[in-house]
Structures are given as structure tokens and as C-alpha cells.
Amino acid sequence: MIVAMDNFLLLGFFKHNGIYGNKELMSHDKRAIEWGRDLCQYYISISESVE
């Protein structure tokens, strides 16, 4: 999970078995927020539409 808002970044992670884990990373740093937005854009750019 990637949430990149104007004032924070939140990343959530899946465990190896595919179940959403209870570990999250949060930052208010502007560089981290920009990195999160770039990461999100990267995944959007390599994704395929499902219809």
C-alpha cells in the first residue's frame, strides 16, 4: 500500500505468504513524500488495465 499525501507518506507491506502484515512505515519528510509519489507513479506506469 502506498499513500502519498501533501503532508505524509504511508507504506504498508505484505508478508511472504501474501497476507497484509502489521508493519507500516510513515514519514512527514518532504523527500520521503516525493519518493513515495515517484514510487506510486512507477507502479502505475508498469501496470496493465484489467477490464
ModelCIF file with pLDDT and N, C-alpha, C, O atoms, coordinates in Angstrom:
data_MODEL
#
_entry.id   MODEL 
#
_entity.id                         1 
_entity.type                       polymer 
_entity.pdbx_number_of_molecules   1 
#
_entity_poly.entity_id                      1 
_entity_poly.type                           'polypeptide(L)' 
_entity_poly.nstd_linkage                   no 
_entity_poly.nstd_monomer                   no 
_entity_poly.pdbx_seq_one_letter_code       MIVAMDNFLLLGFFKHNGIYGNKELMSHDKRAIEWGRDLCQYYISISESVE 
_entity_poly.pdbx_seq_one_letter_code_can   MIVAMDNFLLLGFFKHNGIYGNKELMSHDKRAIEWGRDLCQYYISISESVE 
_entity_poly.pdbx_strand_id                 A 
#
loop_
_entity_poly_seq.entity_id 
_entity_poly_seq.num 
_entity_poly_seq.mon_id 
_entity_poly_seq.hetero 
1 1  MET n 
1 2  ILE n 
1 3  VAL n 
1 4  ALA n 
1 5  MET n 
1 6  ASP n 
1 7  ASN n 
1 8  PHE n 
1 9  LEU n 
1 10 LEU n 
1 11 LEU n 
1 12 GLY n 
1 13 PHE n 
1 14 PHE n 
1 15 LYS n 
1 16 HIS n 
1 17 ASN n 
1 18 GLY n 
1 19 ILE n 
1 20 TYR n 
1 21 GLY n 
1 22 ASN n 
1 23 LYS n 
1 24 GLU n 
1 25 LEU n 
1 26 MET n 
1 27 SER n 
1 28 HIS n 
1 29 ASP n 
1 30 LYS n 
1 31 ARG n 
1 32 ALA n 
1 33 ILE n 
1 34 GLU n 
1 35 TRP n 
1 36 GLY n 
1 37 ARG n 
1 38 ASP n 
1 39 LEU n 
1 40 CYS n 
1 41 GLN n 
1 42 TYR n 
1 43 TYR n 
1 44 ILE n 
1 45 SER n 
1 46 ILE n 
1 47 SER n 
1 48 GLU n 
1 49 SER n 
1 50 VAL n 
1 51 GLU n 
#
_struct_asym.id          A 
_struct_asym.entity_id   1 
#
loop_
_ma_qa_metric.id 
_ma_qa_metric.mode 
_ma_qa_metric.name 
_ma_qa_metric.software_group_id 
_ma_qa_metric.type 
1 global pLDDT . pLDDT 
2 local  pLDDT . pLDDT 
#
_ma_qa_metric_global.metric_id      1 
_ma_qa_metric_global.metric_value   89.43 
_ma_qa_metric_global.model_id       1 
_ma_qa_metric_global.ordinal_id     1 
#
loop_
_ma_qa_metric_local.label_asym_id 
_ma_qa_metric_local.label_comp_id 
_ma_qa_metric_local.label_seq_id 
_ma_qa_metric_local.metric_id 
_ma_qa_metric_local.metric_value 
_ma_qa_metric_local.model_id 
_ma_qa_metric_local.ordinal_id 
A MET 1  2 83.00 1 1  
A ILE 2  2 85.00 1 2  
A VAL 3  2 88.00 1 3  
A ALA 4  2 86.00 1 4  
A MET 5  2 88.00 1 5  
A ASP 6  2 89.00 1 6  
A ASN 7  2 93.00 1 7  
A PHE 8  2 91.00 1 8  
A LEU 9  2 93.00 1 9  
A LEU 10 2 93.00 1 10 
A LEU 11 2 91.00 1 11 
A GLY 12 2 89.00 1 12 
A PHE 13 2 86.00 1 13 
A PHE 14 2 84.00 1 14 
A LYS 15 2 84.00 1 15 
A HIS 16 2 84.00 1 16 
A ASN 17 2 87.00 1 17 
A GLY 18 2 80.00 1 18 
A ILE 19 2 85.00 1 19 
A TYR 20 2 82.00 1 20 
A GLY 21 2 79.00 1 21 
A ASN 22 2 81.00 1 22 
A LYS 23 2 83.00 1 23 
A GLU 24 2 89.00 1 24 
A LEU 25 2 89.00 1 25 
A MET 26 2 93.00 1 26 
A SER 27 2 94.00 1 27 
A HIS 28 2 95.00 1 28 
A ASP 29 2 93.00 1 29 
A LYS 30 2 93.00 1 30 
A ARG 31 2 94.00 1 31 
A ALA 32 2 92.00 1 32 
A ILE 33 2 92.00 1 33 
A GLU 34 2 92.00 1 34 
A TRP 35 2 92.00 1 35 
A GLY 36 2 89.00 1 36 
A ARG 37 2 91.00 1 37 
A ASP 38 2 93.00 1 38 
A LEU 39 2 91.00 1 39 
A CYS 40 2 88.00 1 40 
A GLN 41 2 93.00 1 41 
A TYR 42 2 94.00 1 42 
A TYR 43 2 90.00 1 43 
A ILE 44 2 91.00 1 44 
A SER 45 2 96.00 1 45 
A ILE 46 2 96.00 1 46 
A SER 47 2 95.00 1 47 
A GLU 48 2 94.00 1 48 
A SER 49 2 90.00 1 49 
A VAL 50 2 91.00 1 50 
A GLU 51 2 87.00 1 51 
#
loop_
_atom_site.group_PDB 
_atom_site.id 
_atom_site.type_symbol 
_atom_site.label_atom_id 
_atom_site.label_alt_id 
_atom_site.label_comp_id 
_atom_site.label_asym_id 
_atom_site.label_entity_id 
_atom_site.label_seq_id 
_atom_site.pdbx_PDB_ins_code 
_atom_site.Cartn_x 
_atom_site.Cartn_y 
_atom_site.Cartn_z 
_atom_site.occupancy 
_atom_site.B_iso_or_equiv 
_atom_site.pdbx_formal_charge 
_atom_site.auth_seq_id 
_atom_site.auth_comp_id 
_atom_site.auth_asym_id 
_atom_site.auth_atom_id 
_atom_site.pdbx_PDB_model_num 
ATOM 1   N N  . MET A 1 1  ? 0.849   -1.161  0.000   1.00 83.00 ? 1  MET A N  1 
ATOM 2   C CA . MET A 1 1  ? 0.000   0.000   0.000   1.00 83.00 ? 1  MET A CA 1 
ATOM 3   C C  . MET A 1 1  ? 0.897   1.226   0.000   1.00 83.00 ? 1  MET A C  1 
ATOM 4   O O  . MET A 1 1  ? 1.874   1.291   0.747   1.00 83.00 ? 1  MET A O  1 
ATOM 5   N N  . ILE A 1 2  ? 0.565   2.187   -0.832  1.00 85.00 ? 2  ILE A N  1 
ATOM 6   C CA . ILE A 1 2  ? 1.288   3.453   -0.879  1.00 85.00 ? 2  ILE A CA 1 
ATOM 7   C C  . ILE A 1 2  ? 0.267   4.581   -0.743  1.00 85.00 ? 2  ILE A C  1 
ATOM 8   O O  . ILE A 1 2  ? -0.658  4.693   -1.547  1.00 85.00 ? 2  ILE A O  1 
ATOM 9   N N  . VAL A 1 3  ? 0.445   5.410   0.277   1.00 88.00 ? 3  VAL A N  1 
ATOM 10  C CA . VAL A 1 3  ? -0.376  6.605   0.444   1.00 88.00 ? 3  VAL A CA 1 
ATOM 11  C C  . VAL A 1 3  ? 0.587   7.781   0.521   1.00 88.00 ? 3  VAL A C  1 
ATOM 12  O O  . VAL A 1 3  ? 1.340   7.910   1.486   1.00 88.00 ? 3  VAL A O  1 
ATOM 13  N N  . ALA A 1 4  ? 0.562   8.634   -0.489  1.00 86.00 ? 4  ALA A N  1 
ATOM 14  C CA . ALA A 1 4  ? 1.431   9.809   -0.522  1.00 86.00 ? 4  ALA A CA 1 
ATOM 15  C C  . ALA A 1 4  ? 0.547   11.046  -0.610  1.00 86.00 ? 4  ALA A C  1 
ATOM 16  O O  . ALA A 1 4  ? 0.063   11.398  -1.686  1.00 86.00 ? 4  ALA A O  1 
ATOM 17  N N  . MET A 1 5  ? 0.343   11.691  0.511   1.00 88.00 ? 5  MET A N  1 
ATOM 18  C CA . MET A 1 5  ? -0.478  12.899  0.568   1.00 88.00 ? 5  MET A CA 1 
ATOM 19  C C  . MET A 1 5  ? 0.439   14.123  0.570   1.00 88.00 ? 5  MET A C  1 
ATOM 20  O O  . MET A 1 5  ? 1.655   13.991  0.429   1.00 88.00 ? 5  MET A O  1 
ATOM 21  N N  . ASP A 1 6  ? -0.137  15.295  0.729   1.00 89.00 ? 6  ASP A N  1 
ATOM 22  C CA . ASP A 1 6  ? 0.666   16.518  0.750   1.00 89.00 ? 6  ASP A CA 1 
ATOM 23  C C  . ASP A 1 6  ? 1.577   16.595  1.961   1.00 89.00 ? 6  ASP A C  1 
ATOM 24  O O  . ASP A 1 6  ? 2.647   17.199  1.892   1.00 89.00 ? 6  ASP A O  1 
ATOM 25  N N  . ASN A 1 7  ? 1.163   15.982  3.085   1.00 93.00 ? 7  ASN A N  1 
ATOM 26  C CA . ASN A 1 7  ? 1.935   16.153  4.316   1.00 93.00 ? 7  ASN A CA 1 
ATOM 27  C C  . ASN A 1 7  ? 2.441   14.856  4.948   1.00 93.00 ? 7  ASN A C  1 
ATOM 28  O O  . ASN A 1 7  ? 3.037   14.904  6.024   1.00 93.00 ? 7  ASN A O  1 
ATOM 29  N N  . PHE A 1 8  ? 2.226   13.710  4.323   1.00 91.00 ? 8  PHE A N  1 
ATOM 30  C CA . PHE A 1 8  ? 2.789   12.472  4.865   1.00 91.00 ? 8  PHE A CA 1 
ATOM 31  C C  . PHE A 1 8  ? 2.825   11.364  3.821   1.00 91.00 ? 8  PHE A C  1 
ATOM 32  O O  . PHE A 1 8  ? 2.124   11.400  2.810   1.00 91.00 ? 8  PHE A O  1 
ATOM 33  N N  . LEU A 1 9  ? 3.664   10.389  4.104   1.00 93.00 ? 9  LEU A N  1 
ATOM 34  C CA . LEU A 1 9  ? 3.790   9.181   3.289   1.00 93.00 ? 9  LEU A CA 1 
ATOM 35  C C  . LEU A 1 9  ? 3.524   7.993   4.195   1.00 93.00 ? 9  LEU A C  1 
ATOM 36  O O  . LEU A 1 9  ? 4.035   7.937   5.314   1.00 93.00 ? 9  LEU A O  1 
ATOM 37  N N  . LEU A 1 10 ? 2.732   7.051   3.725   1.00 93.00 ? 10 LEU A N  1 
ATOM 38  C CA . LEU A 1 10 ? 2.447   5.837   4.469   1.00 93.00 ? 10 LEU A CA 1 
ATOM 39  C C  . LEU A 1 10 ? 2.624   4.654   3.532   1.00 93.00 ? 10 LEU A C  1 
ATOM 40  O O  . LEU A 1 10 ? 2.004   4.594   2.470   1.00 93.00 ? 10 LEU A O  1 
ATOM 41  N N  . LEU A 1 11 ? 3.475   3.712   3.930   1.00 91.00 ? 11 LEU A N  1 
ATOM 42  C CA . LEU A 1 11 ? 3.686   2.484   3.171   1.00 91.00 ? 11 LEU A CA 1 
ATOM 43  C C  . LEU A 1 11 ? 3.263   1.305   4.021   1.00 91.00 ? 11 LEU A C  1 
ATOM 44  O O  . LEU A 1 11 ? 3.617   1.230   5.198   1.00 91.00 ? 11 LEU A O  1 
ATOM 45  N N  . GLY A 1 12 ? 2.512   0.385   3.441   1.00 89.00 ? 12 GLY A N  1 
ATOM 46  C CA . GLY A 1 12 ? 2.125   -0.847  4.108   1.00 89.00 ? 12 GLY A CA 1 
ATOM 47  C C  . GLY A 1 12 ? 2.697   -2.023  3.341   1.00 89.00 ? 12 GLY A C  1 
ATOM 48  O O  . GLY A 1 12 ? 2.834   -1.955  2.119   1.00 89.00 ? 12 GLY A O  1 
ATOM 49  N N  . PHE A 1 13 ? 3.029   -3.084  4.027   1.00 86.00 ? 13 PHE A N  1 
ATOM 50  C CA . PHE A 1 13 ? 3.742   -4.196  3.410   1.00 86.00 ? 13 PHE A CA 1 
ATOM 51  C C  . PHE A 1 13 ? 2.984   -5.512  3.562   1.00 86.00 ? 13 PHE A C  1 
ATOM 52  O O  . PHE A 1 13 ? 2.266   -5.727  4.538   1.00 86.00 ? 13 PHE A O  1 
ATOM 53  N N  . PHE A 1 14 ? 3.165   -6.389  2.565   1.00 84.00 ? 14 PHE A N  1 
ATOM 54  C CA . PHE A 1 14 ? 2.610   -7.737  2.617   1.00 84.00 ? 14 PHE A CA 1 
ATOM 55  C C  . PHE A 1 14 ? 3.676   -8.701  3.122   1.00 84.00 ? 14 PHE A C  1 
ATOM 56  O O  . PHE A 1 14 ? 4.868   -8.502  2.886   1.00 84.00 ? 14 PHE A O  1 
ATOM 57  N N  . LYS A 1 15 ? 3.244   -9.731  3.809   1.00 84.00 ? 15 LYS A N  1 
ATOM 58  C CA . LYS A 1 15 ? 4.150   -10.788 4.245   1.00 84.00 ? 15 LYS A CA 1 
ATOM 59  C C  . LYS A 1 15 ? 4.455   -11.701 3.064   1.00 84.00 ? 15 LYS A C  1 
ATOM 60  O O  . LYS A 1 15 ? 3.830   -11.581 2.010   1.00 84.00 ? 15 LYS A O  1 
ATOM 61  N N  . HIS A 1 16 ? 5.403   -12.605 3.231   1.00 84.00 ? 16 HIS A N  1 
ATOM 62  C CA . HIS A 1 16 ? 5.787   -13.521 2.160   1.00 84.00 ? 16 HIS A CA 1 
ATOM 63  C C  . HIS A 1 16 ? 4.630   -14.408 1.702   1.00 84.00 ? 16 HIS A C  1 
ATOM 64  O O  . HIS A 1 16 ? 4.607   -14.853 0.555   1.00 84.00 ? 16 HIS A O  1 
ATOM 65  N N  . ASN A 1 17 ? 3.675   -14.667 2.586   1.00 87.00 ? 17 ASN A N  1 
ATOM 66  C CA . ASN A 1 17 ? 2.546   -15.530 2.229   1.00 87.00 ? 17 ASN A CA 1 
ATOM 67  C C  . ASN A 1 17 ? 1.403   -14.757 1.571   1.00 87.00 ? 17 ASN A C  1 
ATOM 68  O O  . ASN A 1 17 ? 0.344   -15.331 1.316   1.00 87.00 ? 17 ASN A O  1 
ATOM 69  N N  . GLY A 1 18 ? 1.599   -13.461 1.290   1.00 80.00 ? 18 GLY A N  1 
ATOM 70  C CA . GLY A 1 18 ? 0.604   -12.665 0.589   1.00 80.00 ? 18 GLY A CA 1 
ATOM 71  C C  . GLY A 1 18 ? -0.427  -12.000 1.481   1.00 80.00 ? 18 GLY A C  1 
ATOM 72  O O  . GLY A 1 18 ? -1.304  -11.294 0.984   1.00 80.00 ? 18 GLY A O  1 
ATOM 73  N N  . ILE A 1 19 ? -0.342  -12.208 2.780   1.00 85.00 ? 19 ILE A N  1 
ATOM 74  C CA . ILE A 1 19 ? -1.282  -11.595 3.723   1.00 85.00 ? 19 ILE A CA 1 
ATOM 75  C C  . ILE A 1 19 ? -0.723  -10.248 4.157   1.00 85.00 ? 19 ILE A C  1 
ATOM 76  O O  . ILE A 1 19 ? 0.471   -10.117 4.427   1.00 85.00 ? 19 ILE A O  1 
ATOM 77  N N  . TYR A 1 20 ? -1.600  -9.244  4.223   1.00 82.00 ? 20 TYR A N  1 
ATOM 78  C CA . TYR A 1 20 ? -1.161  -7.913  4.639   1.00 82.00 ? 20 TYR A CA 1 
ATOM 79  C C  . TYR A 1 20 ? -0.616  -7.983  6.063   1.00 82.00 ? 20 TYR A C  1 
ATOM 80  O O  . TYR A 1 20 ? -1.273  -8.499  6.967   1.00 82.00 ? 20 TYR A O  1 
ATOM 81  N N  . GLY A 1 21 ? 0.573   -7.468  6.243   1.00 79.00 ? 21 GLY A N  1 
ATOM 82  C CA . GLY A 1 21 ? 1.228   -7.514  7.547   1.00 79.00 ? 21 GLY A CA 1 
ATOM 83  C C  . GLY A 1 21 ? 0.843   -6.351  8.428   1.00 79.00 ? 21 GLY A C  1 
ATOM 84  O O  . GLY A 1 21 ? 0.064   -5.489  8.021   1.00 79.00 ? 21 GLY A O  1 
ATOM 85  N N  . ASN A 1 22 ? 1.373   -6.320  9.613   1.00 81.00 ? 22 ASN A N  1 
ATOM 86  C CA . ASN A 1 22 ? 1.071   -5.251  10.554  1.00 81.00 ? 22 ASN A CA 1 
ATOM 87  C C  . ASN A 1 22 ? 2.230   -4.246  10.639  1.00 81.00 ? 22 ASN A C  1 
ATOM 88  O O  . ASN A 1 22 ? 2.311   -3.473  11.594  1.00 81.00 ? 22 ASN A O  1 
ATOM 89  N N  . LYS A 1 23 ? 3.114   -4.257  9.654   1.00 83.00 ? 23 LYS A N  1 
ATOM 90  C CA . LYS A 1 23 ? 4.242   -3.336  9.616   1.00 83.00 ? 23 LYS A CA 1 
ATOM 91  C C  . LYS A 1 23 ? 3.940   -2.210  8.638   1.00 83.00 ? 23 LYS A C  1 
ATOM 92  O O  . LYS A 1 23 ? 3.580   -2.460  7.488   1.00 83.00 ? 23 LYS A O  1 
ATOM 93  N N  . GLU A 1 24 ? 4.086   -0.979  9.093   1.00 89.00 ? 24 GLU A N  1 
ATOM 94  C CA . GLU A 1 24 ? 3.868   0.176   8.241   1.00 89.00 ? 24 GLU A CA 1 
ATOM 95  C C  . GLU A 1 24 ? 4.988   1.183   8.464   1.00 89.00 ? 24 GLU A C  1 
ATOM 96  O O  . GLU A 1 24 ? 5.591   1.235   9.535   1.00 89.00 ? 24 GLU A O  1 
ATOM 97  N N  . LEU A 1 25 ? 5.249   1.960   7.463   1.00 89.00 ? 25 LEU A N  1 
ATOM 98  C CA . LEU A 1 25 ? 6.273   2.990   7.514   1.00 89.00 ? 25 LEU A CA 1 
ATOM 99  C C  . LEU A 1 25 ? 5.599   4.319   7.212   1.00 89.00 ? 25 LEU A C  1 
ATOM 100 O O  . LEU A 1 25 ? 4.884   4.448   6.218   1.00 89.00 ? 25 LEU A O  1 
ATOM 101 N N  . MET A 1 26 ? 5.830   5.318   8.081   1.00 93.00 ? 26 MET A N  1 
ATOM 102 C CA . MET A 1 26 ? 5.201   6.621   7.900   1.00 93.00 ? 26 MET A CA 1 
ATOM 103 C C  . MET A 1 26 ? 6.254   7.706   8.045   1.00 93.00 ? 26 MET A C  1 
ATOM 104 O O  . MET A 1 26 ? 7.140   7.617   8.896   1.00 93.00 ? 26 MET A O  1 
ATOM 105 N N  . SER A 1 27 ? 6.149   8.736   7.202   1.00 94.00 ? 27 SER A N  1 
ATOM 106 C CA . SER A 1 27 ? 7.099   9.842   7.268   1.00 94.00 ? 27 SER A CA 1 
ATOM 107 C C  . SER A 1 27 ? 6.409   11.147  6.902   1.00 94.00 ? 27 SER A C  1 
ATOM 108 O O  . SER A 1 27 ? 5.469   11.173  6.108   1.00 94.00 ? 27 SER A O  1 
ATOM 109 N N  . HIS A 1 28 ? 6.897   12.232  7.501   1.00 95.00 ? 28 HIS A N  1 
ATOM 110 C CA . HIS A 1 28 ? 6.426   13.575  7.180   1.00 95.00 ? 28 HIS A CA 1 
ATOM 111 C C  . HIS A 1 28 ? 7.486   14.355  6.410   1.00 95.00 ? 28 HIS A C  1 
ATOM 112 O O  . HIS A 1 28 ? 7.278   15.524  6.085   1.00 95.00 ? 28 HIS A O  1 
ATOM 113 N N  . ASP A 1 29 ? 8.613   13.725  6.115   1.00 93.00 ? 29 ASP A N  1 
ATOM 114 C CA . ASP A 1 29 ? 9.713   14.359  5.414   1.00 93.00 ? 29 ASP A CA 1 
ATOM 115 C C  . ASP A 1 29 ? 9.334   14.613  3.950   1.00 93.00 ? 29 ASP A C  1 
ATOM 116 O O  . ASP A 1 29 ? 8.802   13.720  3.290   1.00 93.00 ? 29 ASP A O  1 
ATOM 117 N N  . LYS A 1 30 ? 9.600   15.811  3.440   1.00 93.00 ? 30 LYS A N  1 
ATOM 118 C CA . LYS A 1 30 ? 9.223   16.151  2.065   1.00 93.00 ? 30 LYS A CA 1 
ATOM 119 C C  . LYS A 1 30 ? 9.900   15.251  1.043   1.00 93.00 ? 30 LYS A C  1 
ATOM 120 O O  . LYS A 1 30 ? 9.292   14.909  0.028   1.00 93.00 ? 30 LYS A O  1 
ATOM 121 N N  . ARG A 1 31 ? 11.142  14.862  1.290   1.00 94.00 ? 31 ARG A N  1 
ATOM 122 C CA . ARG A 1 31 ? 11.845  13.972  0.356   1.00 94.00 ? 31 ARG A CA 1 
ATOM 123 C C  . ARG A 1 31 ? 11.212  12.591  0.331   1.00 94.00 ? 31 ARG A C  1 
ATOM 124 O O  . ARG A 1 31 ? 11.126  11.965  -0.725  1.00 94.00 ? 31 ARG A O  1 
ATOM 125 N N  . ALA A 1 32 ? 10.771  12.113  1.479   1.00 92.00 ? 32 ALA A N  1 
ATOM 126 C CA . ALA A 1 32 ? 10.111  10.803  1.539   1.00 92.00 ? 32 ALA A CA 1 
ATOM 127 C C  . ALA A 1 32 ? 8.771   10.843  0.805   1.00 92.00 ? 32 ALA A C  1 
ATOM 128 O O  . ALA A 1 32 ? 8.411   9.894   0.108   1.00 92.00 ? 32 ALA A O  1 
ATOM 129 N N  . ILE A 1 33 ? 8.046   11.929  0.963   1.00 92.00 ? 33 ILE A N  1 
ATOM 130 C CA . ILE A 1 33 ? 6.757   12.075  0.278   1.00 92.00 ? 33 ILE A CA 1 
ATOM 131 C C  . ILE A 1 33 ? 6.955   12.073  -1.235  1.00 92.00 ? 33 ILE A C  1 
ATOM 132 O O  . ILE A 1 33 ? 6.215   11.409  -1.960  1.00 92.00 ? 33 ILE A O  1 
ATOM 133 N N  . GLU A 1 34 ? 7.953   12.814  -1.709  1.00 92.00 ? 34 GLU A N  1 
ATOM 134 C CA . GLU A 1 34 ? 8.243   12.848  -3.142  1.00 92.00 ? 34 GLU A CA 1 
ATOM 135 C C  . GLU A 1 34 ? 8.664   11.466  -3.646  1.00 92.00 ? 34 GLU A C  1 
ATOM 136 O O  . GLU A 1 34 ? 8.250   11.044  -4.725  1.00 92.00 ? 34 GLU A O  1 
ATOM 137 N N  . TRP A 1 35 ? 9.478   10.772  -2.871  1.00 92.00 ? 35 TRP A N  1 
ATOM 138 C CA . TRP A 1 35 ? 9.895   9.420   -3.237  1.00 92.00 ? 35 TRP A CA 1 
ATOM 139 C C  . TRP A 1 35 ? 8.676   8.499   -3.333  1.00 92.00 ? 35 TRP A C  1 
ATOM 140 O O  . TRP A 1 35 ? 8.571   7.699   -4.263  1.00 92.00 ? 35 TRP A O  1 
ATOM 141 N N  . GLY A 1 36 ? 7.760   8.614   -2.374  1.00 89.00 ? 36 GLY A N  1 
ATOM 142 C CA . GLY A 1 36 ? 6.544   7.800   -2.397  1.00 89.00 ? 36 GLY A CA 1 
ATOM 143 C C  . GLY A 1 36 ? 5.695   8.076   -3.620  1.00 89.00 ? 36 GLY A C  1 
ATOM 144 O O  . GLY A 1 36 ? 5.131   7.156   -4.211  1.00 89.00 ? 36 GLY A O  1 
ATOM 145 N N  . ARG A 1 37 ? 5.602   9.338   -4.003  1.00 91.00 ? 37 ARG A N  1 
ATOM 146 C CA . ARG A 1 37 ? 4.852   9.688   -5.217  1.00 91.00 ? 37 ARG A CA 1 
ATOM 147 C C  . ARG A 1 37 ? 5.527   9.105   -6.450  1.00 91.00 ? 37 ARG A C  1 
ATOM 148 O O  . ARG A 1 37 ? 4.861   8.582   -7.343  1.00 91.00 ? 37 ARG A O  1 
ATOM 149 N N  . ASP A 1 38 ? 6.853   9.198   -6.493  1.00 93.00 ? 38 ASP A N  1 
ATOM 150 C CA . ASP A 1 38 ? 7.595   8.623   -7.620  1.00 93.00 ? 38 ASP A CA 1 
ATOM 151 C C  . ASP A 1 38 ? 7.401   7.109   -7.683  1.00 93.00 ? 38 ASP A C  1 
ATOM 152 O O  . ASP A 1 38 ? 7.228   6.547   -8.764  1.00 93.00 ? 38 ASP A O  1 
ATOM 153 N N  . LEU A 1 39 ? 7.430   6.454   -6.531  1.00 91.00 ? 39 LEU A N  1 
ATOM 154 C CA . LEU A 1 39 ? 7.228   5.005   -6.469  1.00 91.00 ? 39 LEU A CA 1 
ATOM 155 C C  . LEU A 1 39 ? 5.830   4.640   -6.970  1.00 91.00 ? 39 LEU A C  1 
ATOM 156 O O  . LEU A 1 39 ? 5.667   3.685   -7.729  1.00 91.00 ? 39 LEU A O  1 
ATOM 157 N N  . CYS A 1 40 ? 4.847   5.390   -6.549  1.00 88.00 ? 40 CYS A N  1 
ATOM 158 C CA . CYS A 1 40 ? 3.470   5.143   -6.990  1.00 88.00 ? 40 CYS A CA 1 
ATOM 159 C C  . CYS A 1 40 ? 3.353   5.331   -8.497  1.00 88.00 ? 40 CYS A C  1 
ATOM 160 O O  . CYS A 1 40 ? 2.735   4.506   -9.170  1.00 88.00 ? 40 CYS A O  1 
ATOM 161 N N  . GLN A 1 41 ? 3.930   6.392   -9.036  1.00 93.00 ? 41 GLN A N  1 
ATOM 162 C CA . GLN A 1 41 ? 3.891   6.636   -10.473 1.00 93.00 ? 41 GLN A CA 1 
ATOM 163 C C  . GLN A 1 41 ? 4.595   5.517   -11.245 1.00 93.00 ? 41 GLN A C  1 
ATOM 164 O O  . GLN A 1 41 ? 4.148   5.125   -12.323 1.00 93.00 ? 41 GLN A O  1 
ATOM 165 N N  . TYR A 1 42 ? 5.691   5.010   -10.692 1.00 94.00 ? 42 TYR A N  1 
ATOM 166 C CA . TYR A 1 42 ? 6.392   3.896   -11.328 1.00 94.00 ? 42 TYR A CA 1 
ATOM 167 C C  . TYR A 1 42 ? 5.477   2.681   -11.451 1.00 94.00 ? 42 TYR A C  1 
ATOM 168 O O  . TYR A 1 42 ? 5.373   2.086   -12.524 1.00 94.00 ? 42 TYR A O  1 
ATOM 169 N N  . TYR A 1 43 ? 4.811   2.310   -10.350 1.00 90.00 ? 43 TYR A N  1 
ATOM 170 C CA . TYR A 1 43 ? 3.933   1.144   -10.397 1.00 90.00 ? 43 TYR A CA 1 
ATOM 171 C C  . TYR A 1 43 ? 2.737   1.368   -11.325 1.00 90.00 ? 43 TYR A C  1 
ATOM 172 O O  . TYR A 1 43 ? 2.281   0.434   -11.984 1.00 90.00 ? 43 TYR A O  1 
ATOM 173 N N  . ILE A 1 44 ? 2.241   2.574   -11.377 1.00 91.00 ? 44 ILE A N  1 
ATOM 174 C CA . ILE A 1 44 ? 1.152   2.885   -12.316 1.00 91.00 ? 44 ILE A CA 1 
ATOM 175 C C  . ILE A 1 44 ? 1.642   2.716   -13.754 1.00 91.00 ? 44 ILE A C  1 
ATOM 176 O O  . ILE A 1 44 ? 0.925   2.188   -14.604 1.00 91.00 ? 44 ILE A O  1 
ATOM 177 N N  . SER A 1 45 ? 2.877   3.173   -14.022 1.00 96.00 ? 45 SER A N  1 
ATOM 178 C CA . SER A 1 45 ? 3.389   3.130   -15.383 1.00 96.00 ? 45 SER A CA 1 
ATOM 179 C C  . SER A 1 45 ? 3.653   1.696   -15.885 1.00 96.00 ? 45 SER A C  1 
ATOM 180 O O  . SER A 1 45 ? 3.617   1.456   -17.091 1.00 96.00 ? 45 SER A O  1 
ATOM 181 N N  . ILE A 1 46 ? 3.915   0.752   -14.982 1.00 96.00 ? 46 ILE A N  1 
ATOM 182 C CA . ILE A 1 46 ? 4.182   -0.622  -15.408 1.00 96.00 ? 46 ILE A CA 1 
ATOM 183 C C  . ILE A 1 46 ? 2.963   -1.535  -15.251 1.00 96.00 ? 46 ILE A C  1 
ATOM 184 O O  . ILE A 1 46 ? 3.020   -2.721  -15.576 1.00 96.00 ? 46 ILE A O  1 
ATOM 185 N N  . SER A 1 47 ? 1.875   -0.977  -14.756 1.00 95.00 ? 47 SER A N  1 
ATOM 186 C CA . SER A 1 47 ? 0.682   -1.813  -14.551 1.00 95.00 ? 47 SER A CA 1 
ATOM 187 C C  . SER A 1 47 ? -0.109  -1.948  -15.847 1.00 95.00 ? 47 SER A C  1 
ATOM 188 O O  . SER A 1 47 ? 0.049   -1.157  -16.777 1.00 95.00 ? 47 SER A O  1 
ATOM 189 N N  . GLU A 1 48 ? -0.955  -2.958  -15.885 1.00 94.00 ? 48 GLU A N  1 
ATOM 190 C CA . GLU A 1 48 ? -1.842  -3.203  -17.026 1.00 94.00 ? 48 GLU A CA 1 
ATOM 191 C C  . GLU A 1 48 ? -3.281  -3.088  -16.570 1.00 94.00 ? 48 GLU A C  1 
ATOM 192 O O  . GLU A 1 48 ? -3.639  -3.537  -15.481 1.00 94.00 ? 48 GLU A O  1 
ATOM 193 N N  . SER A 1 49 ? -4.100  -2.485  -17.410 1.00 90.00 ? 49 SER A N  1 
ATOM 194 C CA . SER A 1 49 ? -5.515  -2.315  -17.105 1.00 90.00 ? 49 SER A CA 1 
ATOM 195 C C  . SER A 1 49 ? -6.231  -3.655  -17.129 1.00 90.00 ? 49 SER A C  1 
ATOM 196 O O  . SER A 1 49 ? -5.993  -4.479  -18.013 1.00 90.00 ? 49 SER A O  1 
ATOM 197 N N  . VAL A 1 50 ? -7.111  -3.873  -16.153 1.00 91.00 ? 50 VAL A N  1 
ATOM 198 C CA . VAL A 1 50 ? -7.922  -5.093  -16.091 1.00 91.00 ? 50 VAL A CA 1 
ATOM 199 C C  . VAL A 1 50 ? -9.368  -4.690  -16.372 1.00 91.00 ? 50 VAL A C  1 
ATOM 200 O O  . VAL A 1 50 ? -9.928  -3.831  -15.691 1.00 91.00 ? 50 VAL A O  1 
ATOM 201 N N  . GLU A 1 51 ? -9.953  -5.312  -17.369 1.00 87.00 ? 51 GLU A N  1 
ATOM 202 C CA . GLU A 1 51 ? -11.333 -4.981  -17.725 1.00 87.00 ? 51 GLU A CA 1 
ATOM 203 C C  . GLU A 1 51 ? -12.242 -6.161  -17.564 1.00 87.00 ? 51 GLU A C  1 
ATOM 204 O O  . GLU A 1 51 ? -13.441 -6.056  -17.821 1.00 87.00 ? 51 GLU A O  1 
#
